[in-house]
Amino acid sequence: MASCLILGASRGIGRELARQYAAGGDRVIATFRRPEDGPALAALGVQALALELRQADAAAVLERALGGEPIDLAIVAAGVGGPQTAGLEPPGTDVFDAVMHANVLVSMQLIPILAAALTPRRGKLVVLSSRLGSIGNASSASWWLYRASKAALNSVLRSASIELGPLGVVCMALHPGWVRTDMGGAGADLDVGDSVTSMRRVIAAANRSHNGRFLNYNGEQLEW
């Protein structure tokens, strides 16, 4: 039985990750933001932890909650989409700060805490990124603030892999696909359960050769 931490499990992909890992017999700690989401997560058989990841003290709260306990897998699933722009529409300062905070700063603040918990067991660190964050594959300016935030998140993950890889921690950025969630919309390609099942397969198969890689939900290598 592995010990898994899912950060951002109130809904969508994060909740499905928590559900599937718990159903598979793993011990799961899952964070939630809205009070009403706690009982629903607990009903899935996970340890539900109230934590607003964007709060200044989130890292300290998480560190206390873990209590020095080592974990095998940490997945940062929290994130926001931001404005659905079609071209080079300048974001307001407040919107920019909100998207970058949720999609980039949260990971930069939490990864040092996660590293300490993952290193004893040579665990795995996964951040949910997006193909839209690929600079090499960019073909449109749509959602450009979201693209910029995920490109920055990819850089954060890559930096973490350089530091943590020698300690045995495998760090990966995963694109979950275009998933039918509140963020992805009803017209998206993938059912959330299918996306998570595929990502779990990729995570389970990952070894040290996968450290620092950006992968599609089906294991396909993506260009940074």
Secondary structure, 3 states (H helix, E strand, C coil): CCEEEEECCCCHHHHHHHHHHHHCCCEEEEEECCCCHHHHHHCCCCEEEECCCCCCCHHHHHHHHHCCCCCCEEEECCCCCCCCCCCCCCCCHHHHHHHHHHHHHHHHHHHHHHHHHHHHHCCEEEEECCHHHCCCCCCCCCCHHHHHHHHHHHHHHHHHHHHHHHHCCEEEEEECCCECCCCCCCCCCECHHHHHHHHHHHHHHCCHHHCCEEEECCCCECCC
